[in-house]
Amino acid sequence: MDTDLAAAYDRCRELHKRHGRTYYLATRLLPAWKRRHVHALYGFTRYADEIVDRTEDLPPAERAARLDEWSARFLAGLHGEPVDDPLLPAVLHTIAVFDLDRADFASFLRSMAMDLTVTSYRSYDDLLDYMEGSAAVIGTMMLPILGSSAPAAAREPARQLGFAFQLTNFIRDVAEDLDRGRTYLPDEDLAKFDVTRHDLMEARARGRTTPKIRELIEYEITRAQAHYEAAAPGIVLLNPASQACMRTAYALYGGILDEVAAQDCDVFVRRALVPQRRRMAVAATALLTPAGTPVTIPGPTVVPAR
């Protein structure tokens, strides 16, 4: 690789290491030649997310202009134009190496733009439309890098794993998202449990939940578990050298649900994190697990939703 390309991959790896601790740990279990490509995808998605979420002091129009400008540089690079950017050469190289579907990247950028104007979602179908671009396409981007003995059969589980990971983050990060003026738990779900956005904000201010919000979180956990269950068959369809990585990511993201349950589904008292000792134990177990072994559906047992 030339110097600029190597530097771009390094930049993506640093972003991944700093901001994606769970996924970064899992990625270390991949063959070395695959890791940089996963870092590139993470760097691309993280940088777009930072344009949206780390520039909150700027007016929405300026944030949108920055995202549009960066997206235009990316699209120009896809068409073979020289790109002056610290990380885009890495993702453009990865796209070329694996012939990744360009439509997935367009869908992702569309969802990032939605975060600039959409602050809530009426129904779960509406949220799924957003997550199609912000999460499901990450699974389909990753699939060619991970490799599969049956890529057509593995595609839907890969999408479902994206949904599972993102919904897990939404459950854990209710408080942080409120701070950004957003709620990702659908309005219809809030109404189902007689919870309002004002109730969430009051719980955020107090630093503790309420019985109704607890029931809401339990309900969302069951939804996330359904996505994990739908994703499970895809792990054993991956190339054997990629299975330990995704077993680890699968278990650790699912472990966040365990941590939420362990604090009585109170997402305001603290941000649920999987302890380092458990993280390392999960990675070690994944390395020792024979390829083809089915995965265990993660997450706690919760009271069925009413």
Sequence and secondary structure as in RCSB ss.txt:
>XXXX:A:sequence
MDTDLAAAYDRCRELHKRHGRTYYLATRLLPAWKRRHVHALYGFTRYADEIVDRTEDLPPAERAARLDEWSARFL
AGLHGEPVDDPLLPAVLHTIAVFDLDRADFASFLRSMAMDLTVTSYRSYDDLLDYMEGSAAVIGTMMLPILGSSA
PAAAREPARQLGFAFQLTNFIRDVAEDLDRGRTYLPDEDLAKFDVTRHDLMEARARGRTTPKIRELIEYEITRAQ
AHYEAAAPGIVLLNPASQACMRTAYALYGGILDEVAAQDCDVFVRRALVPQRRRMAVAATALLTPAGTPVTIPGP
TVVPAR
>XXXX:A:secstr
  HHHHHHHHHHHHHHHHH HHHHHHHTTS HHHHHHHHHHHHHHHHHHHHHHS TTS HHHHHHHHHHHHHHHH
HHHTT     SSHHHHHHHHHHHT  HHHHHHHHHHHHHTTT    SSHHHHHHHHIIIIIHHHHHHHHHH BSS
HHHHHHHHHHHHHHHHHHHHHHTHHHHHHTT   S HHHHHHTT  HHHHHHHHHHTS  HHHHHHHHHHHHHHH
HHHHHHHHHHTTB HHHHHHHHHHHHHHHHHHHHHHHTTT TTTS     HHHHHHHHHHHHHS TT      S 
      
